[in-house]
Amino acid sequence: MSATGLVLTALAGVVAGLVNALAGGGTLISFPALTALGLPPLVANLTNTVALTPGYLGAAWAQRRDLLGQGRRGRRLVPAAAVGGLGGGLLLLVSDERLFAALVPWLILLGSALLALQDRLKAWLGAWSAAAGMQGVPPLAAVAVALAAVYGGYFGAGLSVILLAMLALTLEDSLTRLSGLKQLLALAANLSAALVFIGSGRVAWDMALALGLGAVAGGAMGGGLASRVNGEALRWLVVALGTVVGVGLLLR
C-alpha cells in the first residue's frame, strides 16, 4: 500500500472511531473505505475486525460501572460470545470470496437498518424486559448471544444492536446495565474472531495498523466532542451513507 493509501486508511479510521464514539456504526464507514482502497471484500472485512477490536475494549472499560454485580452473567455469557465469534470468524475464512462479495451489500443494508431502528428497538426492548420478569441467566440467553456473535464474527456491522436485543429479550434488567454487558460480549466476540483472522495470515497489516491507530484517535476525539456534536444527526448520516453504499453495490 502506498503512503497516500495508508494516510487515507488512517483518516477512514479516524472517522470510524469518531462515529463509534458518538453514534455507533463505524464499521459502515471503515469497511467500504478498505474496499474502495483496493482490498477484496473478504480481506477487507477481517482486516477491519482486527483493526477495530481494541475499540471494543475501550467501550467496555467506559461502561465498567454498569457491569458491577453482573459477574455471574459474564461468566456464562462471555464464553458463549467468544465461541460464537470464533465460529463466525471460521465461517468467514472458509467462505467463497464471490459468495461473500454477493452478501456484502445485504449485510451493509442490514447494519444500516439496525442503526436506523436503534432507538425504537431500545424503547421496545426496554418495555419488554421490564414486563417479562425473567430471572437469572436462562439457557436461551447463552444461545441467543452465541448466535448474535456468529454474525459478529462473520461481518460485524450492527452487532451491538443485535446483542442488546438478545439480552433484553432474555434477561430482566435495566437497558443501561444490559448495554454495559453488551459491550463486554461484543469485545469477546470480536476478540475471538480477530485472533482467528490474525492466525490466518490474510490480514493486510499495514492497513490494519493505520486503520486501528486512526480509530483510536477518532475515539478520543469523539469523547471530547460528545457534548458538542449532535449524535442523532450523525447517526442518520451514517445510515444514509451505509444505505447508499449498499444500494450502489447491489446495482454495480
C-alpha positions as CSV (number, residue, x, y, z in Angstrom):
1,M,0.0,0.0,0.0
2,S,1.3,3.4,-0.9
3,A,1.9,6.2,1.6
4,T,-1.2,8.0,0.3
5,G,-3.3,4.9,0.7
6,L,-2.2,4.5,4.2
7,V,-3.0,8.1,5.1
8,L,-6.5,7.6,3.6
9,T,-6.9,4.4,5.6
10,A,-5.9,6.2,8.8
11,L,-8.4,9.0,8.0
12,A,-11.1,6.4,7.5
13,G,-10.1,5.0,10.9
14,V,-10.4,8.5,12.5
15,V,-13.9,8.9,11.0
16,A,-15.0,5.3,12.1
17,G,-13.6,5.8,15.6
18,L,-15.4,9.2,15.9
19,V,-18.6,7.8,14.6
20,N,-18.4,4.8,17.0
21,A,-17.9,7.1,20.0
22,L,-20.7,9.5,19.1
23,A,-23.4,7.4,17.4
24,G,-22.2,3.9,16.6
25,G,-21.9,2.3,13.1
26,G,-18.3,3.0,12.4
27,T,-17.9,-0.3,10.5
28,L,-20.3,1.1,7.9
29,I,-17.6,3.7,7.3
30,S,-14.3,1.7,7.6
31,F,-15.3,-1.4,5.7
32,P,-16.4,0.3,2.4
33,A,-13.3,2.5,2.7
34,L,-11.0,-0.5,2.8
35,T,-12.7,-2.0,-0.3
36,A,-12.5,1.4,-2.1
37,L,-8.8,1.4,-1.4
38,G,-8.4,-1.9,-3.2
39,L,-8.8,-4.7,-0.6
40,P,-11.0,-7.6,-1.7
41,P,-14.2,-7.7,0.4
42,L,-13.3,-10.7,2.5
43,V,-9.8,-9.5,3.3
44,A,-11.2,-6.0,4.0
45,N,-13.7,-7.5,6.5
46,L,-11.2,-9.5,8.5
47,T,-8.7,-6.6,8.4
48,N,-11.4,-4.2,9.6
49,T,-12.3,-6.6,12.5
50,V,-8.6,-6.9,13.7
51,A,-8.1,-3.1,13.4
52,L,-11.3,-2.0,15.3
53,T,-11.3,-4.7,18.1
54,P,-9.2,-2.6,20.5
55,G,-12.1,0.0,20.4
56,Y,-14.4,-2.5,22.0
57,L,-12.1,-2.8,24.9
58,G,-12.3,1.0,25.4
59,A,-16.1,0.8,25.2
60,A,-16.3,-1.9,27.7
61,W,-14.0,0.0,30.1
62,A,-16.1,3.1,29.7
63,Q,-19.2,1.3,30.9
64,R,-17.4,-0.8,33.6
65,R,-19.6,0.6,36.3
66,D,-22.7,-0.9,34.6
67,L,-21.0,-4.3,34.8
68,L,-21.0,-4.2,38.6
69,G,-23.0,-7.1,40.1
70,Q,-23.1,-8.9,36.7
71,G,-20.2,-11.3,37.3
72,R,-22.4,-14.4,37.1
73,R,-23.9,-13.3,33.8
74,G,-20.5,-12.5,32.5
75,R,-19.1,-15.9,33.4
76,R,-21.9,-17.6,31.5
77,L,-22.3,-15.3,28.5
78,V,-18.8,-14.2,27.7
79,P,-17.8,-17.8,26.7
80,A,-20.9,-18.0,24.6
81,A,-20.0,-14.8,22.8
82,A,-16.4,-15.9,22.4
83,V,-17.4,-19.3,20.9
84,G,-19.9,-17.6,18.6
85,G,-17.3,-15.0,17.4
86,L,-14.9,-17.9,16.8
87,G,-17.5,-19.7,14.8
88,G,-18.3,-16.7,12.7
89,G,-14.7,-16.0,12.1
90,L,-14.0,-19.5,10.9
91,L,-17.1,-19.4,8.7
92,L,-15.8,-16.2,7.1
93,L,-12.4,-17.8,6.4
94,V,-14.0,-20.8,4.6
95,S,-16.4,-18.7,2.7
96,D,-16.1,-18.4,-1.1
97,E,-14.9,-14.9,-2.0
98,R,-17.6,-14.4,-4.6
99,L,-20.3,-15.5,-2.2
100,F,-19.2,-13.1,0.4
101,A,-18.9,-10.3,-2.1
102,A,-22.5,-11.0,-3.1
103,L,-23.7,-10.9,0.5
104,V,-21.8,-7.7,1.4
105,P,-24.5,-5.3,0.1
106,W,-27.2,-7.0,2.0
107,L,-25.0,-7.1,5.2
108,I,-24.3,-3.4,4.9
109,L,-28.0,-2.7,4.4
110,L,-28.9,-4.8,7.4
111,G,-26.3,-2.9,9.5
112,S,-27.8,0.4,8.3
113,A,-31.3,-0.7,9.1
114,L,-30.3,-1.8,12.6
115,L,-28.6,1.5,13.2
116,A,-31.7,3.4,11.9
117,L,-34.0,1.4,14.2
118,Q,-31.7,1.6,17.2
119,D,-33.8,4.0,19.3
120,R,-37.1,2.3,18.6
121,L,-35.6,-1.1,19.3
122,K,-34.2,0.2,22.6
123,A,-37.5,1.6,23.7
124,W,-39.4,-1.5,22.7
125,L,-36.9,-3.8,24.3
126,G,-36.8,-1.8,27.5
127,A,-40.5,-2.2,27.9
128,W,-40.3,-5.9,27.0
129,S,-37.5,-6.5,29.5
130,A,-39.4,-4.8,32.3
131,A,-42.6,-6.7,31.6
132,A,-41.0,-10.2,31.0
133,G,-39.9,-10.7,34.6
134,M,-37.2,-13.3,33.7
135,Q,-34.7,-14.1,36.4
136,G,-31.2,-15.4,36.3
137,V,-29.4,-16.4,33.1
138,P,-31.7,-18.8,31.2
139,P,-30.0,-21.1,28.7
140,L,-31.8,-19.2,25.9
141,A,-29.7,-16.1,26.7
142,A,-26.5,-18.0,26.0
143,V,-27.9,-19.4,22.8
144,A,-29.1,-16.0,21.6
145,V,-25.8,-14.4,22.5
146,A,-23.8,-17.1,20.7
147,L,-25.9,-16.8,17.5
148,A,-25.5,-13.0,17.5
149,A,-21.8,-13.4,18.0
150,V,-21.6,-15.7,15.0
151,Y,-23.0,-12.9,12.9
152,G,-20.5,-10.5,14.6
153,G,-17.5,-12.7,13.8
154,Y,-18.7,-13.1,10.2
155,F,-19.4,-9.4,9.4
156,G,-20.0,-7.3,12.5
157,A,-21.9,-4.1,11.4
158,G,-24.9,-3.8,13.8
159,L,-23.6,-6.4,16.3
160,S,-24.1,-4.1,19.3
161,V,-27.7,-3.6,18.4
162,I,-28.3,-7.3,17.9
163,L,-26.6,-8.2,21.2
164,L,-28.6,-5.7,23.1
165,A,-31.8,-7.1,21.6
166,M,-30.9,-10.6,22.6
167,L,-30.1,-9.6,26.1
168,A,-33.2,-7.5,26.6
169,L,-35.4,-10.4,25.3
170,T,-33.8,-13.0,27.6
171,L,-32.8,-11.1,30.7
172,E,-34.5,-8.9,33.2
173,D,-32.6,-5.7,33.9
174,S,-32.4,-2.0,33.0
175,L,-31.3,-1.2,29.5
176,T,-28.3,0.7,30.9
177,R,-26.9,-2.3,32.7
178,L,-27.6,-4.6,29.7
179,S,-25.8,-2.1,27.5
180,G,-22.7,-2.4,29.7
181,L,-22.9,-6.2,29.4
182,K,-23.4,-5.9,25.6
183,Q,-20.1,-4.0,25.4
184,L,-18.2,-6.9,27.2
185,L,-19.9,-9.5,25.0
186,A,-19.1,-7.5,21.8
187,L,-15.4,-7.4,22.9
188,A,-15.4,-11.2,23.5
189,A,-16.9,-11.9,20.1
190,N,-14.7,-9.6,18.1
191,L,-11.5,-10.6,20.0
192,S,-12.0,-14.3,19.3
193,A,-12.8,-13.6,15.6
194,A,-9.7,-11.3,15.4
195,L,-7.5,-14.0,16.8
196,V,-8.7,-16.4,14.2
197,F,-8.0,-13.8,11.5
198,I,-4.5,-13.0,12.8
199,G,-3.7,-16.7,12.6
200,S,-5.0,-16.9,9.0
201,G,-2.1,-14.9,7.5
202,R,-4.6,-12.9,5.4
203,V,-4.7,-9.6,7.3
204,A,-3.5,-6.6,5.5
205,W,-1.3,-5.5,8.4
206,D,-0.2,-2.1,7.0
207,M,-3.8,-1.1,6.6
208,A,-4.9,-2.7,9.8
209,L,-2.3,-0.7,11.7
210,A,-3.2,2.6,10.0
211,L,-6.9,2.0,10.5
212,G,-6.5,1.0,14.1
213,L,-4.4,4.0,15.1
214,G,-6.8,6.3,13.3
215,A,-9.8,4.7,15.1
216,V,-8.1,5.2,18.5
217,A,-7.5,8.9,17.6
218,G,-11.1,9.2,16.4
219,G,-12.5,7.6,19.5
220,A,-10.5,10.0,21.7
221,M,-11.8,12.9,19.6
222,G,-15.4,11.6,19.9
223,G,-15.1,11.5,23.7
224,G,-14.1,15.2,23.7
225,L,-16.8,16.2,21.3
226,A,-19.7,14.2,22.7
227,S,-21.3,17.1,24.4
228,R,-21.0,19.4,21.3
229,V,-22.0,17.2,18.4
230,N,-25.5,16.1,17.6
231,G,-25.1,12.3,17.8
232,E,-28.6,11.7,16.4
233,A,-27.8,13.7,13.2
234,L,-24.5,11.9,12.8
235,R,-26.2,8.5,13.2
236,W,-28.7,9.3,10.4
237,L,-25.8,10.5,8.2
238,V,-24.1,7.1,8.7
239,V,-27.4,5.3,8.0
240,A,-27.7,7.3,4.8
241,L,-24.2,6.6,3.7
242,G,-24.5,2.9,4.5
243,T,-27.7,2.7,2.5
244,V,-26.1,4.5,-0.5
245,V,-23.1,2.2,-0.4
246,G,-25.3,-0.9,0.0
247,V,-27.6,0.0,-2.9
248,G,-24.7,1.1,-5.0
249,L,-23.0,-2.3,-4.6
250,L,-26.3,-4.0,-5.5
251,L,-26.7,-2.0,-8.7
252,R,-23.0,-2.3,-9.7
